[in-house]
Amino acid sequence: MNFTSKAVCAVLCSALLSACSKEAEPERLAALLSEGLGAEKSAKADQRLAKALDRGKTADQREAAFGEMSTPNGASSAASLINAALERNSRIGSAADGISLADAERLNAIFGYLPQVSLSYTQDQVDQQVIETDNVVFQEGQAQYPVTVLSARIEQPIFDLSRIFAITYASNARSQAEIDYVGTVRDVVYEVLDTYVTATQSKARSRALRERMRLLDRQVSSQNVLSDTGLAQIGEPDALRSERSSLASEEALEAARYSGALGQLSMLTGVVVRDVENFNVPSGAIGTERRQNVETLVEQGLRENPKMMSAALSVVGSDIERKQAIAADFSPVLEAYATLEQETRDASRFGGGSKTQDQVVGVQLSIPLFNASGTGYATSTSSIKLRQKALEYYSLERQLETDIRAAHARLGELSKAMSQASTAARQATSAVNSERRRVAAGESIDLAVSAREIRLAQVNERRAFYQAEYVRTWLKLQYLTGVDLRQGF
């Protein structure tokens, strides 16, 4: 190839690369933003998605209907929502498929150490012509003929540390997949219960706010009566109306929070949740911080929390990968093999055809010396990955211990808040009763009673709020320490 030809090729290649790397035109980008893919492309994408989803379903998944929503009648209980989540939550279904995937990968790893059998069939059309030779025999060499080759080969690894470690790694990965399934179930159950308590908390607070608004309406009515008689304080009705409007805004915000919690429950369970039943405090929950030592809880969490178990198995798996990499980089491999090959030539450049059969049995010893795979050494990268997994394990361990200690301490503070709120509720109840007796004796008026009742409703609201927060923190502590929250609900 002369210089001119080379220059032409270089120009053509440069033009081709420029065309391939050309940026999208602004008009095209604007059309995508305004119109999307277009009706035809969207229809094709929908058809392909439907086929892919159908191929991705199994018989049991068709009935489970992970992508559909059911609509129960009436308010939902915690137990019914947990059962729905266990049956319909897609994360749990995916984790279950993760176990099946790990089983399949382990079986494939075992196949790596079993005999490898292959059959090959080749059909060639040969056109041979001797153009130039000083060999008298080859001067006769010119022919066109077909060649058929049928061969069978079997290989059996005898000693291969890399494949042995692959089986060990796959077995460890299967155990990790099983622990991840348990962890996913506990994650979902905890999220359902926490969201459920949040929903009941918002529902109760909305009810309490409406009660306070009703009492304020009574006070406004009483103030209006006093205004008609000229006995009302100037500006007092307006102040009461302002407070009522403030409570109405809080109630609307709490209703929005309640709707958000119901939506989250629907997402977790695959059930359209429109209302929830009142949540009963689990027996034995109150006073947990006094009965259980925080050090014991930390030890339990580090031992039984599925996330810690999974992290530990991840470190072990990374160490097995490191050993596998060392074996692949430096360990010799011994394998036996046998081949049977039959070749049929209808002719040859010497004039006659042939039919041959070869049988070969042998062993092969491969010893890596330097860069045997052509990709460097995996040992160094696998050692770094092992250190990363170890650091992730230590980080999770520290986070879990910190969360357990924080939850235990929060239970203590919330217990104090509940105790003080209960004392305040008893005192407010006593004040209401005293004011009612004074009204009966003609020493007070209904306006004073409603004021006392508003204070009692406010105290009861705070006490219920603290109780719900206590239950939420208790649930979190149980979850962190590896307790199965399905029990008791």
Secondary structure, 3 states (H helix, E strand, C coil): CCHHHHHHHHHHHHHHHHHHCCCCCHHHHHHHHHHCCCHHHHHHHHHHHHHHHHHCCCHHHHHHCCCCCECCCCCECHHHHHHHHHHHCHHHHHHHHHHHHHHHHHHHHHHCCCCEEEEEEEEEEEEEECCCCCCCCHHHCEEEEEEEEEEEEEEEEEECHHHHHHHHHHHHHHHHHHHHHHHHHHHHHHHHHHHHHHHHHHHHHHHHHHHHHHHHHHHHHHHHHHHHHCCCCCCHHHHHHHHHHHHHHHHHHHHHHHHHHHHHHHHHHCECCCCECCCCCCCCCCCHHHHCCHHHHHHHHHHHCHHHHHHHHHHHHHHHHHHHHHHHHHCCEEEEEEEEEEEEECCCCCCCCEEEEEEEEEEEEECCCCCCCCCCCHHHHHHHHHHHHHHHHHHHHHHHHHHHHHHHHHHHHHHHHHHHHHHHHHHHHHHHHHHHHHHHCCCCCHHHHHHHHHHHHHHHHHHHHHHHHHHHHHHHHHHHCCCCCCCCC
